[in-house]
Amino acid sequence: MASAREMRLRIRSVKNISQVTRALEAVSAAKVRKAVAAVTATRSYATKAWQVLTHVAAQPGRESLHPLLTERPAPKNSLVIVITADRGLAGAYNTNVIRFVTSHFDQYRLPVRFIAVGRKGRDLLIRRRKTVIADFSGLPAAPSFADVSAIGRLAVDEFTKGQADEVYVVYTDFVNIGRQAATMKKLLPLEVGGGEGRVVSFEQRSGAAPAYEYEPDQREILDVIIPKFTALQVYQAILESQASEHAARMVAMRNATDNARELVDALQLAYNKVRQQAITSDILDIVGGAEALAQ
């Protein structure tokens, strides 16, 4: 059994760790509020962008309107954008994303290359000997659209050059503070009419078809809208992932603080028992010595 001094040092160490985890929980709680606000702010724009794109691309002959709408008859390779965090201490957040990726693409029918967004995902993919063609680590805490638009441009370029016949994004969807779900979405070719999880179209809400007038024409509009909308989906996926990361870290640090508190209580009880035994032993030695002197 450990000595009383060793147990005191261990109790002090656990208390220091609990102070750190409590501080990280408070920081993550502040960050998750900002991240959720950023996610909410982008959804109305995403809704309108989806309405316009759906209306334009649903016209007859969508394949001839734009190459990013065209399904390739014999795809040869795939590209997957994997969004994780730059830091750990977020419970199983990063591991769940990589486990989701490996479960879907380890035995995939096509060769798969990856774009890693986040240092943790990059390291885990390389450790599993995956082909990582680009790494976007160190994004700002509150990224703007300009900060992440290069990811969408790279995906579009790979698709238009024929280096990728289909492009997916894997991220963590923020449901609420206690639940974040790894999710996969197909980016290219765009599946118009497939629907967007949180986007409710004008037709679904009102039952009426919207009327738009486009200038100069649909093709020129699609040349601008589709690449930007692809980058917008990546941007929103990153915002969802950041909100999920902070929520997962807040919950993990709260659990760590609770566990540290329980461990301190258990160690304190064990320390009291050790101390009581030592005191009892000292009293017995004194009594024994006194009786020896009395004889």
C-alpha positions as protocol buffer text, in pm:
chain_id: "A"
residue {
  index: 1
  type: MET
  ca { x: 0 y: 0 z: 0 }
}
residue {
  index: 2
  type: ALA
  ca { x: 121 y: 351 z: -83 }
}
residue {
  index: 3
  type: SER
  ca { x: 245 y: 567 z: 200 }
}
residue {
  index: 4
  type: ALA
  ca { x: 51 y: 866 z: 331 }
}
residue {
  index: 5
  type: ARG
  ca { x: 298 y: 1105 z: 163 }
}
residue {
  index: 6
  type: GLU
  ca { x: 260 y: 937 z: -176 }
}
residue {
  index: 7
  type: MET
  ca { x: -118 y: 952 z: -147 }
}
residue {
  index: 8
  type: ARG
  ca { x: -108 y: 1322 z: -57 }
}
residue {
  index: 9
  type: LEU
  ca { x: 102 y: 1390 z: -367 }
}
residue {
  index: 10
  type: ARG
  ca { x: -138 y: 1191 z: -584 }
}
residue {
  index: 11
  type: ILE
  ca { x: -440 y: 1376 z: -444 }
}
residue {
  index: 12
  type: ARG
  ca { x: -269 y: 1708 z: -515 }
}
residue {
  index: 13
  type: SER
  ca { x: -186 y: 1596 z: -871 }
}
residue {
  index: 14
  type: VAL
  ca { x: -545 y: 1488 z: -944 }
}
residue {
  index: 15
  type: LYS
  ca { x: -679 y: 1818 z: -805 }
}
residue {
  index: 16
  type: ASN
  ca { x: -444 y: 2012 z: -1035 }
}
residue {
  index: 17
  type: ILE
  ca { x: -562 y: 1810 z: -1335 }
}
residue {
  index: 18
  type: SER
  ca { x: -926 y: 1874 z: -1243 }
}
residue {
  index: 19
  type: GLN
  ca { x: -857 y: 2249 z: -1240 }
}
residue {
  index: 20
  type: VAL
  ca { x: -718 y: 2224 z: -1594 }
}
residue {
  index: 21
  type: THR
  ca { x: -1012 y: 2019 z: -1721 }
}
residue {
  index: 22
  type: ARG
  ca { x: -1258 y: 2260 z: -1556 }
}
residue {
  index: 23
  type: ALA
  ca { x: -1089 y: 2553 z: -1732 }
}
residue {
  index: 24
  type: LEU
  ca { x: -1094 y: 2370 z: -2068 }
}
residue {
  index: 25
  type: GLU
  ca { x: -1463 y: 2295 z: -2018 }
}
residue {
  index: 26
  type: ALA
  ca { x: -1536 y: 2665 z: -1963 }
}
residue {
  index: 27
  type: VAL
  ca { x: -1335 y: 2765 z: -2272 }
}
residue {
  index: 28
  type: SER
  ca { x: -1510 y: 2503 z: -2488 }
}
residue {
  index: 29
  type: ALA
  ca { x: -1851 y: 2615 z: -2359 }
}
residue {
  index: 30
  type: ALA
  ca { x: -1777 y: 2969 z: -2478 }
}
residue {
  index: 31
  type: LYS
  ca { x: -1646 y: 2846 z: -2814 }
}
residue {
  index: 32
  type: VAL
  ca { x: -1939 y: 2613 z: -2880 }
}
residue {
  index: 33
  type: ARG
  ca { x: -2185 y: 2902 z: -2842 }
}
residue {
  index: 34
  type: LYS
  ca { x: -1999 y: 3102 z: -3106 }
}
residue {
  index: 35
  type: ALA
  ca { x: -1965 y: 2800 z: -3334 }
}
residue {
  index: 36
  type: VAL
  ca { x: -2336 y: 2717 z: -3314 }
}
residue {
  index: 37
  type: ALA
  ca { x: -2419 y: 3081 z: -3392 }
}
residue {
  index: 38
  type: ALA
  ca { x: -2192 y: 3063 z: -3700 }
}
residue {
  index: 39
  type: VAL
  ca { x: -2358 y: 2739 z: -3817 }
}
residue {
  index: 40
  type: THR
  ca { x: -2704 y: 2887 z: -3776 }
}
residue {
  index: 41
  type: ALA
  ca { x: -2607 y: 3203 z: -3963 }
}
residue {
  index: 42
  type: THR
  ca { x: -2501 y: 3009 z: -4275 }
}
residue {
  index: 43
  type: ARG
  ca { x: -2812 y: 2794 z: -4305 }
}
residue {
  index: 44
  type: SER
  ca { x: -3042 y: 3061 z: -4448 }
}
residue {
  index: 45
  type: TYR
  ca { x: -2788 y: 3141 z: -4720 }
}
residue {
  index: 46
  type: ALA
  ca { x: -2740 y: 2770 z: -4793 }
}
residue {
  index: 47
  type: THR
  ca { x: -3117 y: 2733 z: -4824 }
}
residue {
  index: 48
  type: LYS
  ca { x: -3147 y: 3008 z: -5085 }
}
residue {
  index: 49
  type: ALA
  ca { x: -2842 y: 2884 z: -5276 }
}
residue {
  index: 50
  type: TRP
  ca { x: -2991 y: 2535 z: -5288 }
}
residue {
  index: 51
  type: GLN
  ca { x: -3328 y: 2669 z: -5412 }
}
residue {
  index: 52
  type: VAL
  ca { x: -3170 y: 2864 z: -5697 }
}
residue {
  index: 53
  type: LEU
  ca { x: -2935 y: 2583 z: -5796 }
}
residue {
  index: 54
  type: THR
  ca { x: -3211 y: 2322 z: -5787 }
}
residue {
  index: 55
  type: HIS
  ca { x: -3440 y: 2536 z: -6002 }
}
residue {
  index: 56
  type: VAL
  ca { x: -3173 y: 2607 z: -6264 }
}
residue {
  index: 57
  type: ALA
  ca { x: -3023 y: 2260 z: -6282 }
}
residue {
  index: 58
  type: ALA
  ca { x: -3361 y: 2082 z: -6283 }
}
residue {
  index: 59
  type: GLN
  ca { x: -3426 y: 2216 z: -6632 }
}
residue {
  index: 60
  type: PRO
  ca { x: -3428 y: 1964 z: -6921 }
}
residue {
  index: 61
  type: GLY
  ca { x: -3084 y: 1846 z: -7031 }
}
residue {
  index: 62
  type: ARG
  ca { x: -2907 y: 1910 z: -6704 }
}
residue {
  index: 63
  type: GLU
  ca { x: -2606 y: 1706 z: -6820 }
}
residue {
  index: 64
  type: SER
  ca { x: -2546 y: 1951 z: -7102 }
}
residue {
  index: 65
  type: LEU
  ca { x: -2581 y: 2254 z: -6875 }
}
residue {
  index: 66
  type: HIS
  ca { x: -2262 y: 2200 z: -6677 }
}
residue {
  index: 67
  type: PRO
  ca { x: -1995 y: 1925 z: -6643 }
}
residue {
  index: 68
  type: LEU
  ca { x: -2026 y: 1929 z: -6263 }
}
residue {
  index: 69
  type: LEU
  ca { x: -2383 y: 1803 z: -6298 }
}
residue {
  index: 70
  type: THR
  ca { x: -2287 y: 1510 z: -6522 }
}
residue {
  index: 71
  type: GLU
  ca { x: -2269 y: 1157 z: -6385 }
}
residue {
  index: 72
  type: ARG
  ca { x: -1974 y: 972 z: -6534 }
}
residue {
  index: 73
  type: PRO
  ca { x: -2074 y: 632 z: -6673 }
}
residue {
  index: 74
  type: ALA
  ca { x: -1757 y: 448 z: -6567 }
}
residue {
  index: 75
  type: PRO
  ca { x: -1599 y: 619 z: -6264 }
}
residue {
  index: 76
  type: LYS
  ca { x: -1238 y: 523 z: -6199 }
}
residue {
  index: 77
  type: ASN
  ca { x: -1143 y: 699 z: -5877 }
}
residue {
  index: 78
  type: SER
  ca { x: -1286 y: 887 z: -5580 }
}
residue {
  index: 79
  type: LEU
  ca { x: -1184 y: 1182 z: -5367 }
}
residue {
  index: 80
  type: VAL
  ca { x: -1289 y: 1221 z: -5003 }
}
residue {
  index: 81
  type: ILE
  ca { x: -1258 y: 1538 z: -4795 }
}
residue {
  index: 82
  type: VAL
  ca { x: -1216 y: 1436 z: -4429 }
}
residue {
  index: 83
  type: ILE
  ca { x: -1279 y: 1705 z: -4167 }
}
residue {
  index: 84
  type: THR
  ca { x: -1137 y: 1658 z: -3818 }
}
residue {
  index: 85
  type: ALA
  ca { x: -979 y: 1877 z: -3549 }
}
residue {
  index: 86
  type: ASP
  ca { x: -627 y: 2009 z: -3507 }
}
residue {
  index: 87
  type: ARG
  ca { x: -623 y: 1919 z: -3137 }
}
residue {
  index: 88
  type: GLY
  ca { x: -726 y: 1629 z: -2920 }
}
residue {
  index: 89
  type: LEU
  ca { x: -889 y: 1617 z: -2575 }
}
residue {
  index: 90
  type: ALA
  ca { x: -1228 y: 1592 z: -2744 }
}
residue {
  index: 91
  type: GLY
  ca { x: -1326 y: 1241 z: -2646 }
}
residue {
  index: 92
  type: ALA
  ca { x: -1385 y: 1010 z: -2943 }
}
residue {
  index: 93
  type: TYR
  ca { x: -1456 y: 1298 z: -3185 }
}
residue {
  index: 94
  type: ASN
  ca { x: -1158 y: 1248 z: -3418 }
}
residue {
  index: 95
  type: THR
  ca { x: -1154 y: 870 z: -3386 }
}
residue {
  index: 96
  type: ASN
  ca { x: -1522 y: 845 z: -3480 }
}
residue {
  index: 97
  type: VAL
  ca { x: -1464 y: 1036 z: -3804 }
}
residue {
  index: 98
  type: ILE
  ca { x: -1171 y: 817 z: -3908 }
}
residue {
  index: 99
  type: ARG
  ca { x: -1358 y: 501 z: -3808 }
}
residue {
  index: 100
  type: PHE
  ca { x: -1649 y: 619 z: -4026 }
}
residue {
  index: 101
  type: VAL
  ca { x: -1411 y: 681 z: -4318 }
}
residue {
  index: 102
  type: THR
  ca { x: -1240 y: 343 z: -4290 }
}
residue {
  index: 103
  type: SER
  ca { x: -1571 y: 158 z: -4259 }
}
residue {
  index: 104
  type: HIS
  ca { x: -1695 y: 311 z: -4584 }
}
residue {
  index: 105
  type: PHE
  ca { x: -1378 y: 332 z: -4794 }
}
residue {
  index: 106
  type: ASP
  ca { x: -1142 y: 53 z: -4685 }
}
residue {
  index: 107
  type: GLN
  ca { x: -1313 y: -190 z: -4921 }
}
residue {
  index: 108
  type: TYR
  ca { x: -1446 y: 68 z: -5164 }
}
residue {
  index: 109
  type: ARG
  ca { x: -1502 y: -31 z: -5527 }
}
residue {
  index: 110
  type: LEU
  ca { x: -1274 y: 250 z: -5653 }
}
residue {
  index: 111
  type: PRO
  ca { x: -929 y: 378 z: -5555 }
}
residue {
  index: 112
  type: VAL
  ca { x: -973 y: 656 z: -5301 }
}
residue {
  index: 113
  type: ARG
  ca { x: -760 y: 963 z: -5231 }
}
residue {
  index: 114
  type: PHE
  ca { x: -811 y: 1199 z: -4941 }
}
residue {
  index: 115
  type: ILE
  ca { x: -799 y: 1569 z: -4860 }
}
residue {
  index: 116
  type: ALA
  ca { x: -737 y: 1611 z: -4487 }
}
residue {
  index: 117
  type: VAL
  ca { x: -884 y: 1911 z: -4307 }
}
residue {
  index: 118
  type: GLY
  ca { x: -739 y: 1904 z: -3955 }
}
residue {
  index: 119
  type: ARG
  ca { x: -410 y: 1777 z: -3816 }
}
residue {
  index: 120
  type: LYS
  ca { x: -557 y: 1482 z: -3626 }
}
residue {
  index: 121
  type: GLY
  ca { x: -731 y: 1341 z: -3931 }
}
residue {
  index: 122
  type: ARG
  ca { x: -420 y: 1386 z: -4144 }
}
residue {
  index: 123
  type: ASP
  ca { x: -203 y: 1196 z: -3893 }
}
residue {
  index: 124
  type: LEU
  ca { x: -455 y: 914 z: -3853 }
}
residue {
  index: 125
  type: LEU
  ca { x: -498 y: 874 z: -4229 }
}
residue {
  index: 126
  type: ILE
  ca { x: -123 y: 867 z: -4291 }
}
residue {
  index: 127
  type: ARG
  ca { x: -81 y: 617 z: -4007 }
}
residue {
  index: 128
  type: ARG
  ca { x: -331 y: 393 z: -4187 }
}
residue {
  index: 129
  type: ARG
  ca { x: -131 y: 434 z: -4511 }
}
residue {
  index: 130
  type: LYS
  ca { x: -400 y: 628 z: -4698 }
}
residue {
  index: 131
  type: THR
  ca { x: -318 y: 853 z: -4993 }
}
residue {
  index: 132
  type: VAL
  ca { x: -347 y: 1213 z: -4872 }
}
residue {
  index: 133
  type: ILE
  ca { x: -308 y: 1461 z: -5159 }
}
residue {
  index: 134
  type: ALA
  ca { x: -361 y: 1782 z: -4960 }
}
residue {
  index: 135
  type: ASP
  ca { x: -363 y: 1898 z: -4599 }
}
residue {
  index: 136
  type: PHE
  ca { x: -553 y: 2199 z: -4465 }
}
residue {
  index: 137
  type: SER
  ca { x: -450 y: 2230 z: -4100 }
}
residue {
  index: 138
  type: GLY
  ca { x: -445 y: 2530 z: -3871 }
}
residue {
  index: 139
  type: LEU
  ca { x: -771 y: 2689 z: -3984 }
}
residue {
  index: 140
  type: PRO
  ca { x: -880 y: 2995 z: -3781 }
}
residue {
  index: 141
  type: ALA
  ca { x: -1103 y: 2942 z: -3480 }
}
residue {
  index: 142
  type: ALA
  ca { x: -1380 y: 3126 z: -3665 }
}
residue {
  index: 143
  type: PRO
  ca { x: -1303 y: 3065 z: -4034 }
}
residue {
  index: 144
  type: SER
  ca { x: -1453 y: 3282 z: -4304 }
}
residue {
  index: 145
  type: PHE
  ca { x: -1567 y: 3155 z: -4642 }
}
residue {
  index: 146
  type: ALA
  ca { x: -1244 y: 3287 z: -4795 }
}
residue {
  index: 147
  type: ASP
  ca { x: -1038 y: 3078 z: -4550 }
}
residue {
  index: 148
  type: VAL
  ca { x: -1187 y: 2748 z: -4672 }
}
residue {
  index: 149
  type: SER
  ca { x: -1281 y: 2826 z: -5034 }
}
residue {
  index: 150
  type: ALA
  ca { x: -950 y: 2677 z: -5153 }
}
residue {
  index: 151
  type: ILE
  ca { x: -1071 y: 2333 z: -5038 }
}
residue {
  index: 152
  type: GLY
  ca { x: -1379 y: 2357 z: -5259 }
}
residue {
  index: 153
  type: ARG
  ca { x: -1174 y: 2487 z: -5552 }
}
residue {
  index: 154
  type: LEU
  ca { x: -934 y: 2196 z: -5519 }
}
residue {
  index: 155
  type: ALA
  ca { x: -1222 y: 1946 z: -5522 }
}
residue {
  index: 156
  type: VAL
  ca { x: -1374 y: 2110 z: -5830 }
}
residue {
  index: 157
  type: ASP
  ca { x: -1037 y: 2117 z: -6009 }
}
residue {
  index: 158
  type: GLU
  ca { x: -974 y: 1749 z: -5937 }
}
residue {
  index: 159
  type: PHE
  ca { x: -1320 y: 1664 z: -6073 }
}
residue {
  index: 160
  type: THR
  ca { x: -1297 y: 1876 z: -6388 }
}
residue {
  index: 161
  type: LYS
  ca { x: -947 y: 1744 z: -6469 }
}
residue {
  index: 162
  type: GLY
  ca { x: -1070 y: 1388 z: -6443 }
}
residue {
  index: 163
  type: GLN
  ca { x: -851 y: 1306 z: -6143 }
}
residue {
  index: 164
  type: ALA
  ca { x: -1167 y: 1230 z: -5942 }
}
residue {
  index: 165
  type: ASP
  ca { x: -1495 y: 1099 z: -6082 }
}
residue {
  index: 166
  type: GLU
  ca { x: -1684 y: 1149 z: -5755 }
}
residue {
  index: 167
  type: VAL
  ca { x: -1616 y: 1367 z: -5454 }
}
residue {
  index: 168
  type: TYR
  ca { x: -1744 y: 1312 z: -5100 }
}
residue {
  index: 169
  type: VAL
  ca { x: -1708 y: 1508 z: -4777 }
}
residue {
  index: 170
  type: VAL
  ca { x: -1702 y: 1335 z: -4437 }
}
residue {
  index: 171
  type: TYR
  ca { x: -1763 y: 1555 z: -4135 }
}
residue {
  index: 172
  type: THR
  ca { x: -1937 y: 1557 z: -3799 }
}
residue {
  index: 173
  type: ASP
  ca { x: -2293 y: 1690 z: -3804 }
}
residue {
  index: 174
  type: PHE
  ca { x: -2383 y: 1899 z: -3501 }
}
residue {
  index: 175
  type: VAL
  ca { x: -2719 y: 1778 z: -3371 }
}
residue {
  index: 176
  type: ASN
  ca { x: -2704 y: 1915 z: -3016 }
}
residue {
  index: 177
  type: ILE
  ca { x: -2458 y: 1951 z: -2731 }
}
residue {
  index: 178
  type: GLY
  ca { x: -2482 y: 1587 z: -2635 }
}
residue {
  index: 179
  type: ARG
  ca { x: -2496 y: 1436 z: -2983 }
}
residue {
  index: 180
  type: GLN
  ca { x: -2270 y: 1471 z: -3285 }
}
residue {
  index: 181
  type: ALA
  ca { x: -2291 y: 1225 z: -3574 }
}
residue {
  index: 182
  type: ALA
  ca { x: -2028 y: 1143 z: -3837 }
}
residue {
  index: 183
  type: THR
  ca { x: -2188 y: 1211 z: -4176 }
}
residue {
  index: 184
  type: MET
  ca { x: -2100 y: 1165 z: -4542 }
}
residue {
  index: 185
  type: LYS
  ca { x: -2229 y: 1383 z: -4826 }
}
residue {
  index: 186
  type: LYS
  ca { x: -2170 y: 1358 z: -5200 }
}
residue {
  index: 187
  type: LEU
  ca { x: -2035 y: 1684 z: -5339 }
}
residue {
  index: 188
  type: LEU
  ca { x: -1967 y: 1607 z: -5704 }
}
residue {
  index: 189
  type: PRO
  ca { x: -2135 y: 1542 z: -5933 }
}
residue {
  index: 190
  type: LEU
  ca { x: -2408 y: 1744 z: -5767 }
}
residue {
  index: 191
  type: GLU
  ca { x: -2716 y: 1537 z: -5691 }
}
residue {
  index: 192
  type: VAL
  ca { x: -2981 y: 1794 z: -5768 }
}
residue {
  index: 193
  type: GLY
  ca { x: -3312 y: 1680 z: -5630 }
}
residue {
  index: 194
  type: GLY
  ca { x: -3143 y: 1458 z: -5372 }
}
residue {
  index: 195
  type: GLY
  ca { x: -3228 y: 1710 z: -5106 }
}
residue {
  index: 196
  type: GLU
  ca { x: -3030 y: 1870 z: -4831 }
}
residue {
  index: 197
  type: GLY
  ca { x: -3078 y: 1750 z: -4476 }
}
residue {
  index: 198
  type: ARG
  ca { x: -3163 y: 2086 z: -4324 }
}
residue {
  index: 199
  type: VAL
  ca { x: -3278 y: 2265 z: -4639 }
}
residue {
  index: 200
  type: VAL
  ca { x: -3652 y: 2285 z: -4699 }
}
residue {
  index: 201
  type: SER
  ca { x: -3720 y: 2410 z: -5048 }
}
residue {
  index: 202
  type: PHE
  ca { x: -3973 y: 2676 z: -5138 }
}
residue {
  index: 203
  type: GLU
  ca { x: -4186 y: 2418 z: -5315 }
}
residue {
  index: 204
  type: GLN
  ca { x: -4198 y: 2192 z: -5008 }
}
residue {
  index: 205
  type: ARG
  ca { x: -4302 y: 2477 z: -4782 }
}
residue {
  index: 206
  type: SER
  ca { x: -4559 y: 2650 z: -5000 }
}
residue {
  index: 207
  type: GLY
  ca { x: -4653 y: 2398 z: -5268 }
}
residue {
  index: 208
  type: ALA
  ca { x: -4583 y: 2660 z: -5537 }
}
residue {
  index: 209
  type: ALA
  ca { x: -4301 y: 2660 z: -5790 }
}
residue {
  index: 210
  type: PRO
  ca { x: -4075 y: 2967 z: -5768 }
}
residue {
  index: 211
  type: ALA
  ca { x: -4037 y: 3191 z: -6072 }
}
residue {
  index: 212
  type: TYR
  ca { x: -3687 y: 3322 z: -6147 }
}
residue {
  index: 213
  type: GLU
  ca { x: -3549 y: 3532 z: -6428 }
}
residue {
  index: 214
  type: TYR
  ca { x: -3183 y: 3474 z: -6507 }
}
residue {
  index: 215
  type: GLU
  ca { x: -2943 y: 3709 z: -6679 }
}
residue {
  index: 216
  type: PRO
  ca { x: -2747 y: 3660 z: -6890 }
}
residue {
  index: 217
  type: ASP
  ca { x: -2833 y: 3285 z: -6914 }
}
residue {
  index: 218
  type: GLN
  ca { x: -2841 y: 2962 z: -6718 }
}
residue {
  index: 219
  type: ARG
  ca { x: -2503 y: 2834 z: -6835 }
}
residue {
  index: 220
  type: GLU
  ca { x: -2312 y: 3142 z: -6721 }
}
residue {
  index: 221
  type: ILE
  ca { x: -2498 y: 3139 z: -6391 }
}
residue {
  index: 222
  type: LEU
  ca { x: -2415 y: 2774 z: -6335 }
}
residue {
  index: 223
  type: ASP
  ca { x: -2047 y: 2842 z: -6410 }
}
residue {
  index: 224
  type: VAL
  ca { x: -2047 y: 3070 z: -6105 }
}
residue {
  index: 225
  type: ILE
  ca { x: -2304 y: 2909 z: -5878 }
}
residue {
  index: 226
  type: ILE
  ca { x: -2196 y: 2543 z: -5884 }
}
residue {
  index: 227
  type: PRO
  ca { x: -1829 y: 2591 z: -5781 }
}
residue {
  index: 228
  type: LYS
  ca { x: -1934 y: 2842 z: -5515 }
}
residue {
  index: 229
  type: PHE
  ca { x: -2209 y: 2617 z: -5389 }
}
residue {
  index: 230
  type: THR
  ca { x: -1964 y: 2327 z: -5367 }
}
residue {
  index: 231
  type: ALA
  ca { x: -1730 y: 2545 z: -5161 }
}
residue {
  index: 232
  type: LEU
  ca { x: -2028 y: 2655 z: -4951 }
}
residue {
  index: 233
  type: GLN
  ca { x: -2110 y: 2293 z: -4864 }
}
residue {
  index: 234
  type: VAL
  ca { x: -1749 y: 2241 z: -4753 }
}
residue {
  index: 235
  type: TYR
  ca { x: -1763 y: 2563 z: -4552 }
}
residue {
  index: 236
  type: GLN
  ca { x: -2081 y: 2462 z: -4376 }
}
residue {
  index: 237
  type: ALA
  ca { x: -1941 y: 2113 z: -4310 }
}
residue {
  index: 238
  type: ILE
  ca { x: -1637 y: 2273 z: -4144 }
}
residue {
  index: 239
  type: LEU
  ca { x: -1861 y: 2494 z: -3929 }
}
residue {
  index: 240
  type: GLU
  ca { x: -2069 y: 2191 z: -3829 }
}
residue {
  index: 241
  type: SER
  ca { x: -1749 y: 2003 z: -3744 }
}
residue {
  index: 242
  type: GLN
  ca { x: -1610 y: 2287 z: -3537 }
}
residue {
  index: 243
  type: ALA
  ca { x: -1931 y: 2315 z: -3337 }
}
residue {
  index: 244
  type: SER
  ca { x: -1924 y: 1937 z: -3286 }
}
residue {
  index: 245
  type: GLU
  ca { x: -1559 y: 1949 z: -3181 }
}
residue {
  index: 246
  type: HIS
  ca { x: -1615 y: 2213 z: -2914 }
}
residue {
  index: 247
  type: ALA
  ca { x: -1927 y: 2036 z: -2788 }
}
residue {
  index: 248
  type: ALA
  ca { x: -1741 y: 1703 z: -2770 }
}
residue {
  index: 249
  type: ARG
  ca { x: -1448 y: 1866 z: -2590 }
}
residue {
  index: 250
  type: MET
  ca { x: -1678 y: 2039 z: -2343 }
}
residue {
  index: 251
  type: VAL
  ca { x: -1853 y: 1710 z: -2261 }
}
residue {
  index: 252
  type: ALA
  ca { x: -1522 y: 1523 z: -2240 }
}
residue {
  index: 253
  type: MET
  ca { x: -1372 y: 1781 z: -2004 }
}
residue {
  index: 254
  type: ARG
  ca { x: -1687 y: 1781 z: -1790 }
}
residue {
  index: 255
  type: ASN
  ca { x: -1665 y: 1403 z: -1761 }
}
residue {
  index: 256
  type: ALA
  ca { x: -1294 y: 1427 z: -1683 }
}
residue {
  index: 257
  type: THR
  ca { x: -1364 y: 1682 z: -1408 }
}
residue {
  index: 258
  type: ASP
  ca { x: -1634 y: 1462 z: -1258 }
}
residue {
  index: 259
  type: ASN
  ca { x: -1405 y: 1159 z: -1272 }
}
residue {
  index: 260
  type: ALA
  ca { x: -1125 y: 1356 z: -1108 }
}
residue {
  index: 261
  type: ARG
  ca { x: -1360 y: 1462 z: -829 }
}
residue {
  index: 262
  type: GLU
  ca { x: -1465 y: 1101 z: -769 }
}
residue {
  index: 263
  type: LEU
  ca { x: -1101 y: 988 z: -776 }
}
residue {
  index: 264
  type: VAL
  ca { x: -1005 y: 1255 z: -522 }
}
residue {
  index: 265
  type: ASP
  ca { x: -1285 y: 1137 z: -291 }
}
residue {
  index: 266
  type: ALA
  ca { x: -1168 y: 776 z: -322 }
}
residue {
  index: 267
  type: LEU
  ca { x: -805 y: 871 z: -265 }
}
residue {
  index: 268
  type: GLN
  ca { x: -900 y: 1088 z: 32 }
}
residue {
  index: 269
  type: LEU
  ca { x: -1085 y: 795 z: 188 }
}
residue {
  index: 270
  type: ALA
  ca { x: -788 y: 565 z: 131 }
}
residue {
  index: 271
  type: TYR
  ca { x: -553 y: 832 z: 269 }
}
residue {
  index: 272
  type: ASN
  ca { x: -765 y: 865 z: 582 }
}
residue {
  index: 273
  type: LYS
  ca { x: -754 y: 486 z: 631 }
}
residue {
  index: 274
  type: VAL
  ca { x: -375 y: 481 z: 593 }
}
residue {
  index: 275
  type: ARG
  ca { x: -339 y: 772 z: 832 }
}
residue {
  index: 276
  type: GLN
  ca { x: -572 y: 608 z: 1083 }
}
residue {
  index: 277
  type: GLN
  ca { x: -372 y: 287 z: 1068 }
}
residue {
  index: 278
  type: ALA
  ca { x: -50 y: 480 z: 1123 }
}
residue {
  index: 279
  type: ILE
  ca { x: -195 y: 664 z: 1423 }
}
residue {
  index: 280
  type: THR
  ca { x: -333 y: 340 z: 1569 }
}
residue {
  index: 281
  type: SER
  ca { x: 5 y: 174 z: 1524 }
}
residue {
  index: 282
  type: ASP
  ca { x: 180 y: 465 z: 1698 }
}
residue {
  index: 283
  type: ILE
  ca { x: -67 y: 452 z: 1990 }
}
residue {
  index: 284
  type: LEU
  ca { x: -15 y: 77 z: 2028 }
}
residue {
  index: 285
  type: ASP
  ca { x: 362 y: 129 z: 2033 }
}
residue {
  index: 286
  type: ILE
  ca { x: 326 y: 396 z: 2304 }
}
residue {
  index: 287
  type: VAL
  ca { x: 94 y: 182 z: 2514 }
}
residue {
  index: 288
  type: GLY
  ca { x: 323 y: -118 z: 2475 }
}
residue {
  index: 289
  type: GLY
  ca { x: 624 y: 84 z: 2580 }
}
residue {
  index: 290
  type: ALA
  ca { x: 441 y: 227 z: 2881 }
}
residue {
  index: 291
  type: GLU
  ca { x: 338 y: -121 z: 2996 }
}
residue {
  index: 292
  type: ALA
  ca { x: 696 y: -245 z: 2957 }
}
residue {
  index: 293
  type: LEU
  ca { x: 824 y: 39 z: 3175 }
}
residue {
  index: 294
  type: ALA
  ca { x: 554 y: -27 z: 3436 }
}
residue {
  index: 295
  type: GLN
  ca { x: 670 y: -386 z: 3473 }
}
